[in-house]
Amino acid sequence: MTEAILFNVDDDQAVRLPKEFRMPGDRVQIRRSGDSVILEPVAEKPQLSAEKVRAWLAEIHALAGGEVIERDQPQPQERDWSKFD
């Protein structure tokens, strides 16, 4: 078991984590479990750039054999919407 130092910053309490407990990123999720306080790193959300989307679409296009298969679609059905007026 390793100990850490608690200190106050304005109205907040902080803990200085030893080197072996460092986490990636700059945010953590915090929760209680009984008397324990558990810190978990917040997973970084991947950034989806236009370039990544184009590359992803190109990959899908290549997997589909480079062509889009057309299929017959039924004609839209006529509906009576008068009872909803």
PLY file of the C-alpha trace (Angstrom):
ply
format ascii 1.0
element vertex 85
property float x
property float y
property float z
element edge 84
property int vertex1
property int vertex2
end_header
0.00 0.00 0.00
1.35 3.43 -0.95
0.44 6.69 0.77
-0.14 10.02 -0.94
-0.30 13.58 0.37
-3.59 15.50 0.58
-3.56 19.30 0.30
-6.05 22.13 -0.13
-6.39 24.35 -3.19
-8.88 27.15 -2.50
-12.06 25.31 -1.41
-11.05 21.97 -2.95
-9.03 19.07 -1.60
-6.41 17.55 -3.89
-4.16 14.52 -3.79
-0.66 14.30 -5.21
-0.37 10.92 -6.91
2.99 9.16 -6.81
4.66 8.52 -10.16
3.59 4.86 -10.34
-0.09 5.89 -10.11
-0.10 8.52 -12.87
-2.92 8.30 -15.42
-3.15 9.43 -19.03
-5.05 12.59 -19.95
-6.00 15.52 -17.80
-9.37 14.39 -16.41
-10.60 11.56 -14.18
-13.96 10.19 -13.19
-14.47 9.98 -9.44
-16.84 7.81 -7.42
-17.24 6.44 -3.95
-17.37 2.79 -3.01
-18.02 2.54 0.72
-15.27 4.57 2.40
-13.06 4.43 -0.71
-12.75 7.10 -3.38
-11.99 5.65 -6.81
-10.35 7.64 -9.62
-10.57 6.36 -13.20
-9.10 8.02 -16.30
-11.63 9.52 -18.69
-11.32 7.81 -22.06
-10.44 10.29 -24.76
-13.07 10.52 -27.48
-11.53 9.94 -30.88
-11.64 13.00 -33.12
-13.44 12.26 -36.36
-12.01 14.54 -39.03
-13.32 14.92 -42.58
-10.14 13.21 -43.77
-10.83 10.16 -41.58
-14.42 9.99 -42.82
-13.28 10.11 -46.47
-10.70 7.37 -45.82
-13.34 5.25 -44.08
-15.79 5.70 -46.97
-13.06 4.85 -49.51
-12.32 1.66 -47.56
-15.99 0.67 -47.56
-16.21 1.44 -51.28
-13.18 -0.78 -51.96
-14.62 -3.61 -49.85
-17.84 -3.40 -51.87
-15.88 -4.03 -55.05
-15.93 -0.41 -56.14
-19.51 -0.41 -57.31
-22.88 0.30 -55.81
-25.51 -2.31 -56.51
-28.83 -0.83 -57.54
-32.00 -2.60 -56.51
-35.62 -2.22 -57.43
-37.66 -0.25 -54.94
-41.43 -0.50 -54.66
-43.47 2.59 -55.50
-44.49 4.68 -52.48
-47.91 3.76 -51.15
-50.77 6.27 -51.26
-51.99 7.12 -47.79
-55.18 8.75 -46.55
-54.07 11.33 -43.99
-57.46 13.10 -43.82
-58.45 11.45 -40.53
-55.46 13.11 -38.84
-56.55 16.67 -39.68
0 1
1 2
2 3
3 4
4 5
5 6
6 7
7 8
8 9
9 10
10 11
11 12
12 13
13 14
14 15
15 16
16 17
17 18
18 19
19 20
20 21
21 22
22 23
23 24
24 25
25 26
26 27
27 28
28 29
29 30
30 31
31 32
32 33
33 34
34 35
35 36
36 37
37 38
38 39
39 40
40 41
41 42
42 43
43 44
44 45
45 46
46 47
47 48
48 49
49 50
50 51
51 52
52 53
53 54
54 55
55 56
56 57
57 58
58 59
59 60
60 61
61 62
62 63
63 64
64 65
65 66
66 67
67 68
68 69
69 70
70 71
71 72
72 73
73 74
74 75
75 76
76 77
77 78
78 79
79 80
80 81
81 82
82 83
83 84
